[in-house]
Amino acid sequence: MWLVLAAVLISAGNAIMRKAFNIGSNAFLEIQWYLYSAVFLLGAGYAFLKNAHVRIDFLSNQFSAKTRNWIDIIGIVVFLGPLCVILITLSWPLFMVAWTTGEMSQNAGGLIRWPVYLLVPAGMALLLLQAASELIKRFAFLTGAGPDVVSHGHGSHPDESEIEKEIEVHASHVKEEVR
């Protein structure tokens, strides 16, 4: 949220300086896309945490909770996890070269490049960690040890009272099975 605000303020300030005083800065232009890159790359895991990622709800809502969770598990294991690993593997050497050589933008007054190159492996590592967390949640639901976080609305996890109610329901079922 703060990175978006910073990018907007820098963008507006740069536009005002360019229009009012005929002064421009490549560094300001580049820092804008650095900030936007940070928002999207570092925010991907957070979007996954909040269940705010793109999902085909009109199809997803047709499936049972168990099927939705299995689809998520398959998607994470087959697509998301490998994609994150591939992107980390491919982007890390680019970052290291930029770091060791001190790579600079080719634009006059441009910025060093390694910080933005570091965003790719860092963002993918965070997304991969969140994917692991989501896998645990999906398996917990399928084994009856946790709530169904997939079906709880659009863009957010259930609040604590909903989770507590589901835990009580699951606990009572487990007690009945034990008897």
Buried (B, 14 or more C-beta within 10 A) or exposed (E): EEBEEBBEEBBEEBEEBBEEEEEBBBBBBBBBEBBBBBBEBBBBBEBBBEBEBEBEEEEBEEBEEEEBBBBBBEBBEEEBBEBBEEBBEEBBEBBBEBBEEEBEBEEEEBBBBBBBBBBBBBBBBBBBEBBEEBBEBBEBBBEEEBBBBBBBEEEEBBEEEEBEEBEEEBEEEEEEEEE
